[in-house]
Amino acid sequence: MPNAELPEVFAAQVIFWILLPLVLFGPLRWAVLAWLIMGNLDATGPDQSALVAVGWINAAKGIALPLYLWWRLRRITSEVTQTPPARLWLLLTGYATVAILWSPFPLAAAKLVGNMIGVLLTIIILEKAVRKGLLHSGTLGLLILASLGLGIVQTYYYGGISFGFDGADQPIRFSSFIAAQQYAAFLVAFLAVVLWHGGFGWLNRFFLGAALCAALLLNGSRTWVFGAVLVLVVYSWLSSRRLLELVAFSVASITLGVLFIINLTRFDADIISDTSSRIVATLSAVLAGKDTSHNAGLRNLSFRFALYEGVLEDLHIASVREILLGHGTSSGGDIALQVFPTRYDIARLDPNRTIHNEWLRALYEWGVIGLLLLAGVFASLLSGLIIRYRDKAWKARASAVLSFLPAFLTAVSAENVVAGAGNAVTMSFAIILALLWTPVPALSSERRRTIVLAR
């Protein structure tokens, strides 16, 4: 139900209901676009218990609507389901389903399994959409502009209190109607799309890329700024060595400038001690050994390390059965209650969003079996991309995914990604994977004639 105390959550719900008829009844191109725009919407809000209720709008966005779109695209063939990563993911999903039997939080565990199914459905739908020609540059450009527009509305009209909030003493982060860290994933994926998709002209590429980079800096995600740098470097390397030199010179100049300012500025000055940038605060903490007055640079790291330590201590005393089979799907909620008993309570606990590291979550909840399956998903994906990269016909498209993959793996190692069907992180990954099936641009008649004469 709409929450009058959270107008921005109510706004997300209204936008969802406006877009829903387009997904259900609109032409396929607009249906897929409307569903992707829904990736900007968290219609549940922060005050609903994940243990006793289901966020039906988010569930529809992440599972029901993907199933419906899959049915609408049923006549389009799919290669995803035949790949080793997809098959290993299905095995992991099946094991997570079995592990509900010994889960301390069965409703949360059932939600997690549903999310895992929704993640695979998202990838399949976007692959089918690309094969049908639905995700061309025009559609992707509209998605990017809509996402940036929603970010402006949420941040500057609603004030970002729910979705850009990072602590009472922290600045508001630029985001649409979702958590700021999720939104950052969208921005980096869009940057990769703008650079790698052949349908964007150089002028659109420049302005969209500049807007996305500005939004990312306002967002302040360190993980995804790192991802954006990787995307730019890989693109520059493969596109033009001269362009790479320009990018390297620019990055080096900016870095030296920041270091120069840090070295010449007293650390009790406002530029460092009260900076509103999480990125500058982190640089200050790492390079100068002193965080800001509000711990904006390393604050989240101490929180994560405390959770990781709690997981490792519990694994140290675990039985052989718990090491091999795990403690049960979504049992990571127990760790949060042990490590932060005053911060978390049953009424506000979401067991699927506590450990903040999917590798540790897999080991703790699903044991060695689950960890090996999860590692197999990404290992087989990486090996498949390397094989495609060596093929000239696939090189550019494989490079697009390879440039995005390190940041995504970093997010997997520091965030809760698996419980994310229908949100921006998994949609971002699915959009980038969909680039693999983008048709190779046809040769111009002049180039074809040149090739024929050369023969």
C-alpha positions as CSV (number, residue, x, y, z in Angstrom):
1,M,0.0,0.0,0.0
2,P,1.2,3.6,-0.6
3,N,3.0,5.1,2.3
4,A,2.1,8.7,2.9
5,E,5.2,9.2,5.1
6,L,7.4,8.3,2.2
7,P,6.3,10.3,-0.8
8,E,9.2,9.2,-2.9
9,V,8.2,5.5,-2.4
10,F,4.6,6.4,-3.3
11,A,6.0,8.1,-6.4
12,A,7.8,4.9,-7.4
13,Q,4.6,3.0,-7.0
14,V,2.7,5.5,-9.2
15,I,5.3,5.2,-11.9
16,F,5.2,1.4,-11.8
17,W,1.4,1.5,-12.3
18,I,1.8,3.9,-15.2
19,L,4.3,1.7,-16.9
20,L,2.5,-1.6,-16.2
21,P,-0.1,-1.4,-19.0
22,L,2.7,-0.7,-21.4
23,V,4.5,-3.9,-20.3
24,L,1.3,-6.0,-20.5
25,F,-0.3,-4.6,-23.7
26,G,2.1,-2.4,-25.5
27,P,4.2,-3.5,-28.6
28,L,7.1,-5.6,-27.6
29,R,9.7,-2.9,-28.1
30,W,7.9,-0.5,-25.7
31,A,7.0,-3.4,-23.3
32,V,10.6,-4.3,-22.9
33,L,11.7,-0.7,-22.6
34,A,9.0,0.0,-19.9
35,W,10.1,-3.1,-18.0
36,L,13.7,-2.0,-18.1
37,I,12.8,1.5,-16.8
38,M,11.1,-0.3,-13.9
39,G,14.6,-1.3,-12.9
40,N,14.8,2.3,-11.5
41,L,11.9,1.6,-9.1
42,D,12.0,0.2,-5.6
43,A,8.3,0.3,-4.7
44,T,8.5,-1.3,-1.3
45,G,10.5,1.2,0.7
46,P,12.7,0.7,3.8
47,D,9.9,0.1,6.5
48,Q,8.5,-3.2,5.4
49,S,9.7,-6.4,7.1
50,A,11.2,-8.9,4.7
51,L,10.5,-11.7,7.1
52,V,6.7,-11.4,7.4
53,A,5.6,-9.8,4.1
54,V,6.2,-9.9,0.4
55,G,6.8,-6.7,-1.6
56,W,4.3,-7.6,-4.4
57,I,5.3,-4.8,-6.8
58,N,9.0,-5.7,-6.6
59,A,8.1,-9.4,-6.9
60,A,6.0,-8.6,-10.0
61,K,8.9,-6.5,-11.5
62,G,11.5,-9.2,-10.8
63,I,9.6,-12.5,-11.5
64,A,6.0,-12.2,-12.7
65,L,6.7,-9.6,-15.5
66,P,9.8,-11.4,-16.7
67,L,7.8,-14.6,-17.0
68,Y,5.1,-12.8,-19.0
69,L,7.7,-11.2,-21.3
70,W,9.4,-14.6,-21.8
71,W,6.0,-15.9,-22.9
72,R,5.6,-13.0,-25.3
73,L,9.0,-13.7,-26.8
74,R,8.6,-17.5,-26.7
75,R,9.0,-17.9,-30.5
76,I,12.5,-16.3,-30.4
77,T,15.3,-18.9,-29.9
78,S,17.7,-18.6,-27.0
79,E,21.2,-19.8,-26.7
80,V,21.6,-18.7,-23.1
81,T,20.0,-21.8,-21.7
82,Q,22.4,-24.0,-23.5
83,T,25.5,-22.4,-22.0
84,P,27.6,-23.8,-19.1
85,P,27.1,-20.7,-16.9
86,A,23.3,-20.9,-17.2
87,R,23.2,-24.6,-16.5
88,L,25.5,-24.2,-13.4
89,W,23.2,-21.3,-12.2
90,L,20.2,-23.6,-12.5
91,L,22.0,-26.2,-10.5
92,L,22.8,-23.6,-7.8
93,T,19.2,-22.4,-7.8
94,G,18.1,-26.0,-7.4
95,Y,20.4,-26.5,-4.4
96,A,19.3,-23.3,-2.9
97,T,15.8,-24.6,-3.1
98,V,16.7,-27.8,-1.3
99,A,18.6,-25.8,1.4
100,I,15.3,-24.0,2.3
101,L,14.6,-27.2,4.3
102,W,17.1,-26.3,6.9
103,S,16.8,-22.5,6.6
104,P,16.0,-20.4,9.8
105,F,14.2,-17.9,7.6
106,P,12.1,-19.9,5.1
107,L,10.1,-17.0,3.6
108,A,13.3,-15.0,2.9
109,A,14.8,-18.2,1.4
110,A,11.9,-18.7,-0.9
111,K,12.3,-15.0,-2.0
112,L,15.9,-15.6,-2.7
113,V,15.2,-18.6,-4.9
114,G,12.6,-16.6,-6.8
115,N,15.2,-13.9,-7.3
116,M,17.7,-16.4,-8.7
117,I,15.1,-17.6,-11.2
118,G,14.3,-14.0,-12.1
119,V,17.9,-13.2,-12.8
120,L,18.2,-15.9,-15.4
121,L,14.9,-14.9,-16.9
122,T,16.1,-11.3,-17.2
123,I,19.2,-12.4,-19.2
124,I,17.1,-14.7,-21.5
125,I,14.5,-12.0,-22.2
126,L,17.2,-9.4,-23.1
127,E,19.0,-11.9,-25.3
128,K,15.7,-12.6,-27.1
129,A,14.9,-8.9,-27.3
130,V,18.3,-8.3,-29.1
131,R,17.7,-11.2,-31.5
132,K,14.3,-9.7,-32.4
133,G,15.9,-6.2,-32.9
134,L,14.1,-4.6,-30.0
135,L,17.2,-3.2,-28.2
136,H,18.6,-0.9,-30.9
137,S,20.3,2.4,-30.1
138,G,17.1,4.3,-30.1
139,T,15.5,2.2,-27.4
140,L,18.7,2.1,-25.3
141,G,19.0,5.9,-25.6
142,L,15.5,6.3,-24.3
143,L,16.3,4.0,-21.4
144,I,19.4,6.0,-20.5
145,L,17.6,9.4,-20.7
146,A,14.6,8.0,-18.6
147,S,17.0,6.7,-16.0
148,L,18.9,10.0,-15.7
149,G,15.6,11.9,-15.6
150,L,14.3,9.7,-12.8
151,G,17.6,10.3,-11.0
152,I,17.1,14.1,-11.2
153,V,13.5,13.9,-10.0
154,Q,14.3,11.6,-7.1
155,T,17.4,13.4,-6.0
156,Y,16.5,17.1,-6.4
157,Y,12.7,17.1,-6.2
158,Y,12.2,14.5,-3.5
159,G,15.5,15.2,-1.8
160,G,16.9,11.6,-2.0
161,I,16.0,10.9,1.6
162,S,15.1,7.3,1.1
163,F,17.1,6.2,-1.9
164,G,20.2,8.4,-1.8
165,F,20.5,8.3,2.0
166,D,23.8,7.1,3.3
167,G,23.7,8.1,6.9
168,A,22.4,11.1,8.9
169,D,25.8,12.8,8.7
170,Q,26.5,11.9,5.1
171,P,25.6,13.8,1.9
172,I,22.7,12.7,-0.3
173,R,23.9,10.5,-3.2
174,F,22.5,10.9,-6.8
175,S,20.1,8.1,-7.5
176,S,16.8,7.2,-9.1
177,F,14.1,5.5,-7.0
178,I,16.5,2.7,-6.0
179,A,19.5,2.4,-3.7
180,A,22.4,4.6,-4.8
181,Q,24.8,1.6,-5.2
182,Q,22.4,-0.2,-7.5
183,Y,21.8,2.9,-9.6
184,A,25.6,3.3,-10.1
185,A,25.6,-0.2,-11.7
186,F,23.1,1.1,-14.2
187,L,25.3,4.1,-15.0
188,V,28.3,2.0,-15.7
189,A,26.4,-0.4,-17.8
190,F,24.9,2.5,-19.8
191,L,28.4,3.9,-20.3
192,A,29.6,0.5,-21.7
193,V,26.5,0.4,-24.0
194,V,27.1,3.9,-25.3
195,L,30.7,3.1,-26.1
196,W,30.3,-0.4,-27.5
197,H,27.0,-0.3,-29.2
198,G,27.6,0.6,-32.9
199,G,24.3,2.5,-33.3
200,F,25.4,5.6,-31.4
201,G,26.9,8.5,-33.4
202,W,30.0,10.2,-32.0
203,L,28.0,13.3,-30.8
204,N,25.4,11.2,-28.9
205,R,28.2,9.1,-27.6
206,F,30.1,12.1,-26.3
207,F,27.1,13.9,-24.6
208,L,25.6,10.7,-23.1
209,G,29.0,9.5,-21.9
210,A,29.7,12.9,-20.3
211,A,26.2,12.9,-18.6
212,L,26.7,9.4,-17.3
213,C,30.2,10.2,-15.9
214,A,28.8,13.3,-14.2
215,A,25.9,11.3,-12.7
216,L,28.4,8.6,-11.5
217,L,30.6,11.2,-9.7
218,L,27.5,12.7,-8.0
219,N,26.5,9.1,-7.0
220,G,29.9,8.5,-5.4
221,S,30.1,4.8,-5.7
222,R,33.8,3.8,-5.4
223,T,33.2,0.3,-6.8
224,W,31.4,1.5,-9.9
225,V,33.8,4.5,-10.5
226,F,36.5,1.8,-10.7
227,G,34.2,-0.1,-13.1
228,A,33.7,3.0,-15.3
229,V,37.5,3.6,-15.4
230,L,38.0,-0.1,-16.6
231,V,35.3,0.3,-19.3
232,L,36.9,3.5,-20.6
233,V,40.4,2.0,-20.5
234,V,39.5,-1.2,-22.3
235,Y,37.5,0.7,-24.9
236,S,40.3,3.1,-25.5
237,W,42.9,0.3,-25.8
238,L,40.9,-1.5,-28.4
239,S,39.7,1.5,-30.3
240,S,42.8,3.6,-30.5
241,R,46.2,3.6,-28.9
242,R,46.2,7.4,-29.3
243,L,42.9,7.7,-27.5
244,L,44.3,5.5,-24.7
245,E,47.2,7.9,-24.4
246,L,44.8,10.8,-24.0
247,V,42.8,9.0,-21.4
248,A,45.9,8.0,-19.5
249,F,47.3,11.5,-19.6
250,S,43.9,12.9,-18.4
251,V,43.6,10.4,-15.5
252,A,47.3,11.0,-14.5
253,S,46.8,14.8,-14.5
254,I,43.7,14.6,-12.4
255,T,45.3,12.2,-10.0
256,L,48.4,14.4,-9.6
257,G,46.2,17.4,-9.1
258,V,44.3,15.7,-6.3
259,L,47.5,14.6,-4.7
260,F,48.9,18.1,-5.0
261,I,45.9,19.6,-3.3
262,I,46.0,17.0,-0.6
263,N,49.7,17.6,0.1
264,L,49.3,21.4,0.2
265,T,46.1,21.5,2.3
266,R,46.0,21.1,6.0
267,F,43.8,18.1,6.8
268,D,41.6,20.1,9.1
269,A,40.6,22.3,6.2
270,D,37.1,22.0,4.8
271,I,38.2,20.6,1.4
272,I,39.1,17.3,3.0
273,S,37.6,17.1,6.5
274,D,34.1,18.0,5.3
275,T,34.1,16.9,1.7
276,S,30.8,15.7,0.3
277,S,32.5,13.2,-2.1
278,R,32.9,9.6,-1.0
279,I,35.6,9.2,-3.6
280,V,37.7,12.1,-2.4
281,A,37.2,11.0,1.2
282,T,38.4,7.5,0.4
283,L,41.5,8.9,-1.4
284,S,42.2,11.1,1.6
285,A,41.8,8.1,4.0
286,V,44.0,5.8,1.9
287,L,46.7,8.3,0.7
288,A,46.9,10.6,3.8
289,G,45.9,8.1,6.5
290,K,43.1,10.3,7.8
291,D,39.4,10.0,7.1
292,T,36.9,12.8,7.0
293,S,35.3,14.1,10.2
294,H,32.2,11.9,9.4
295,N,34.2,8.8,8.3
296,A,32.8,9.1,4.8
297,G,35.8,7.3,3.2
298,L,36.1,4.0,5.2
299,R,32.9,3.9,7.2
300,N,31.3,1.1,5.1
301,L,34.5,-1.0,5.1
302,S,34.6,-1.4,8.9
303,F,30.9,-2.5,8.8
304,R,31.6,-5.1,6.2
305,F,34.8,-6.4,7.9
306,A,32.8,-6.9,11.1
307,L,30.3,-9.0,9.2
308,Y,33.0,-11.0,7.4
309,E,34.7,-11.7,10.7
310,G,31.5,-12.9,12.2
311,V,31.0,-15.3,9.2
312,L,34.5,-16.7,9.5
313,E,34.2,-17.2,13.3
314,D,31.0,-19.1,12.8
315,L,32.5,-21.2,10.1
316,H,35.5,-22.0,12.3
317,I,33.2,-23.8,14.8
318,A,30.8,-25.3,12.2
319,S,30.4,-29.0,11.8
320,V,31.6,-30.9,8.8
321,R,28.0,-31.1,7.6
322,E,27.6,-27.3,7.9
323,I,30.8,-26.8,6.0
324,L,29.8,-29.1,3.2
325,L,26.1,-28.4,2.9
326,G,25.8,-24.9,4.5
327,H,23.6,-23.5,7.2
328,G,20.6,-23.1,5.0
329,T,19.4,-20.6,2.4
330,S,19.2,-17.0,3.8
331,S,20.8,-18.1,7.1
332,G,23.2,-15.1,6.8
333,G,20.6,-13.2,8.8
334,D,21.8,-14.9,11.9
335,I,25.2,-13.4,11.4
336,A,23.8,-9.9,11.3
337,L,21.9,-10.5,14.5
338,Q,25.0,-11.8,16.3
339,V,27.4,-9.1,15.2
340,F,25.0,-6.1,15.3
341,P,22.3,-7.0,17.8
342,T,21.3,-3.4,18.4
343,R,21.4,-2.4,14.7
344,Y,19.3,-5.2,13.4
345,D,16.1,-6.6,14.8
346,I,13.6,-9.2,13.5
347,A,11.1,-6.5,12.5
348,R,13.6,-4.8,10.1
349,L,15.9,-7.7,9.2
350,D,16.3,-8.8,5.5
351,P,18.4,-12.0,5.7
352,N,19.3,-11.8,2.0
353,R,21.0,-8.4,2.4
354,T,23.3,-8.7,5.4
355,I,26.6,-10.5,4.6
356,H,27.5,-8.1,1.7
357,N,29.7,-10.7,0.0
358,E,28.2,-13.4,-2.2
359,W,31.2,-15.7,-2.0
360,L,31.0,-15.7,1.8
361,R,27.3,-16.0,1.7
362,A,27.5,-19.0,-0.6
363,L,30.0,-20.7,1.6
364,Y,28.0,-20.0,4.8
365,E,24.5,-20.7,3.5
366,W,25.2,-23.4,0.9
367,G,28.6,-24.8,2.0
368,V,31.4,-25.9,-0.2
369,I,28.9,-27.3,-2.7
370,G,27.3,-23.9,-3.2
371,L,30.6,-22.0,-3.3
372,L,31.9,-24.3,-6.1
373,L,28.7,-23.9,-8.1
374,L,28.9,-20.1,-7.8
375,A,32.5,-20.0,-8.7
376,G,31.8,-22.3,-11.7
377,V,29.2,-19.9,-13.0
378,F,31.7,-17.1,-13.3
379,A,34.7,-19.3,-14.3
380,S,32.8,-20.8,-17.2
381,L,31.5,-17.3,-18.2
382,L,35.0,-15.9,-18.2
383,S,36.4,-18.8,-20.2
384,G,33.6,-18.5,-22.8
385,L,34.3,-14.8,-23.2
386,I,38.0,-15.4,-23.7
387,I,37.2,-17.9,-26.4
388,R,34.9,-15.4,-28.1
389,Y,37.4,-12.6,-27.7
390,R,39.9,-14.6,-29.8
391,D,37.4,-14.8,-32.6
392,K,37.6,-11.5,-34.7
393,A,33.8,-11.6,-35.3
394,W,33.1,-11.6,-31.6
395,K,36.1,-9.6,-30.3
396,A,34.4,-6.2,-29.8
397,R,31.2,-7.6,-28.2
398,A,33.2,-9.9,-25.9
399,S,35.3,-6.9,-25.0
400,A,32.2,-5.0,-23.9
401,V,31.4,-7.7,-21.4
402,L,35.0,-8.2,-20.3
403,S,35.3,-4.5,-19.5
404,F,32.2,-4.6,-17.3
405,L,32.8,-7.9,-15.6
406,P,35.6,-6.9,-13.1
407,A,33.3,-4.2,-11.6
408,F,30.4,-6.7,-11.4
409,L,32.7,-9.2,-9.7
410,T,33.8,-6.5,-7.3
411,A,30.1,-5.8,-6.5
412,V,29.5,-9.6,-6.0
413,S,32.4,-9.5,-3.5
414,A,31.1,-6.4,-1.6
415,E,27.3,-6.3,-2.1
416,N,24.2,-8.5,-2.2
417,V,23.6,-9.2,-5.9
418,V,22.0,-12.6,-6.0
419,A,18.8,-11.3,-4.3
420,G,18.3,-8.8,-7.0
421,A,15.9,-9.9,-9.8
422,G,14.4,-6.8,-11.4
423,N,16.9,-4.4,-9.9
424,A,19.5,-2.3,-11.6
425,V,22.5,-4.4,-10.8
426,T,21.3,-7.7,-12.4
427,M,19.5,-5.8,-15.2
428,S,22.8,-4.0,-15.9
429,F,24.6,-7.3,-16.2
430,A,21.9,-8.7,-18.4
431,I,22.0,-5.6,-20.7
432,I,25.8,-6.0,-21.1
433,L,25.5,-9.7,-21.8
434,A,22.8,-8.9,-24.4
435,L,25.5,-7.0,-26.3
436,L,27.0,-10.4,-27.2
437,W,24.0,-11.1,-29.4
438,T,24.0,-7.7,-31.1
439,P,24.3,-8.3,-34.9
440,V,27.7,-7.5,-36.4
441,P,27.3,-4.3,-38.4
442,A,26.9,-5.0,-42.1
443,L,29.8,-4.2,-44.4
444,S,29.4,-1.1,-46.6
445,S,29.1,-1.7,-50.3
446,E,32.5,0.1,-50.8
447,R,34.2,-2.2,-48.3
448,R,32.6,-5.3,-49.8
449,R,33.9,-4.3,-53.2
450,T,37.4,-3.8,-51.8
451,I,37.3,-7.2,-50.2
452,V,36.1,-8.8,-53.5
453,L,38.9,-7.1,-55.5
454,A,41.5,-8.2,-53.0
455,R,40.5,-11.8,-53.5
